[in-house]
Amino acid sequence: ETYPNVKTVAFQYSEEPGGDAYIKISQMEAEARGLTVVGIERYPMGAEDFYPVWTKLLAAKPDAMDGGAGFVGEAALKLKQGRELGFKGPIFILSPVNLYDILGIAGKDFSYDFFNPSLDIQSPEVPSMVKEVKKRWEAKLIKEPFNPADSVWGWDTLWCIVQAIEAAQSIDTTQVAATWEKMESIKTCYGTGHMGGLRAYGINHLVIRPVPVSKLEKGEVKFVKWYSPEIP
């Protein structure tokens, strides 16, 4: 929708089992949207030098780059090094790393048309529960900056388990699990979620919640929209 002129995409993923799964799914999603995958390159876990990967993929002249998954340093270096080599198209990664950290590492000049499933913590779209978690975090952990992805996930993991225990009125794990999979809705920091995963994983225990999408545009972090995924 945002980049109607994008017809081709290239992938760069780490050499680990998760990367194999991501590539398979990303290819399916790309092809389902009429995109042609023109190149796939792998790199060792923990890599910092992405120039060789970029050089090989740019030879195929992709319109967009799927940067795979990775921690903030890895994501920022992919963006920075790709722009240094002249790639001007959109770049996206699957990891919800803090875009303010990416901006600080890559620099404003290179921070454009880059997006991921993260929450802009300065956006008016920030849910009230995220604000509450941030407030409590900063009151206890002054030296550790609040991360709108990792910090929230830690909270949500415990919160969802507590809700399942309360619904089961038991701490017996079998009863809690049986109750969990029958819950029609569950509260999360990002809004009301529901259970899924029965067809994909064989158990209906996956908490599916709204996903924020944010981007770097002209050297600034901007919230794009909330997305509601489905994992049957």
Order of alpha helices (4+ residues) and beta strands (2+ residues): beta-alpha-beta-alpha-beta-alpha-beta-alpha-beta-alpha-alpha-alpha-beta-beta-alpha-beta-beta-beta
